[in-house]
């Protein structure tokens, strides 16, 4: 191991990445050993708290229920008092162009998100954390994950969504707690090899995820027909930069702008090993969950939707990654152009306003909405099958 204590799975890629950008490669590998410096100690402190008590404490902090929060453990109170202040660079007015553009382009952004962003996101070793828990192993179990991701995307880009009382902020903070809880459970399970894989759900992977959810989302969305001007693109980057802060991404691996995000993405993928069978299983489970999420019934119709999803995904992520993920071989020539033409025809026939309303309705239909009493449940076992529902 180097002085940075490089996890074994990253050793070969790290050596290559250092030849390209030593400082950024060092930062990425350093963060594979880091989780959430502010929240992880809190989760450790409340590890023995009963599930309903933990849920009430998290809910009280996120929902700003001061009376209930006073009953929570001191570490949890202090986290919400001291660790959730917005950074000085935050400008909510700069989010407005992204919010408007997202709602105009929602259908295309959603296609890019599901067929491009999520697939790329799970191609890294973050898939190992999910595979170990068994959370996303087949289309049925992946369905809830997909609907949760869709809901998060929608709320982040909802007007006022990332303000303190917005659902984008609340869901991002809930996700931060889920990640910290999963880290704790895996680290204490005996099922995780920290010397080989680093910290589960590491800061490195979350920092990389913010680049995929922003920079790569814009690139994939453009390929399927979304239109963002320069101001809107810059705005999308700022929305996700702040979302990264809310989700606990440390400053040392958080992008500043689109160019910086691209460099993090490039260096991270040099550091990461090639996708393995766990990544392939998760990626294929996500594709299989698409017709289930959309409520499409009948095996023939489901196969047709999955074939389109595989074709679009292969077109977006490229043949090399698609092959590594064991996607079906298929000819994708002209697939994106045909999809864009169909989307343009829809806008022409229906009109922009109706398309916008349809976009919003579609997002509502394929997003998960938990009951208020269930919203802040946390896993209580590292194996999803043995955990209470969350």
Secondary structure, DSSP 8 states (H G I E B T S, - for coil): --TT---GGGHHHHHHHHHH-HHHHHHHHHHTT---TTTHHHHHHTTTS-HHHHHHHHHHHHTT-HHHHTTS-HHHHHHHHHS----TT--GGGGHHHHHHHHHSHHHHHHHIIIIIHHHHTTSTHHHHHHHHTSSSSHHHHHHHHHHHHHHHHHHTSTTTTSTTSHHHHHHHHHHHHHHHHHHHHHTTS---HHHH-STT-HHHHHHHHHIIIIIHHHHHHHTT----HHHHHHHHHHHHHHHHHTT--GGG--SSHHHHHHHHHHHHHHS----HHHHHHHHHHHHHHHHHTT--SHHHHHHHHHHHHHHHHHHH-HHHHHHTT------TTHHHHHHHHHHHHHHHH-HHHHHHHHHHHHHHTS----TTTTT---SSSSGGGS---
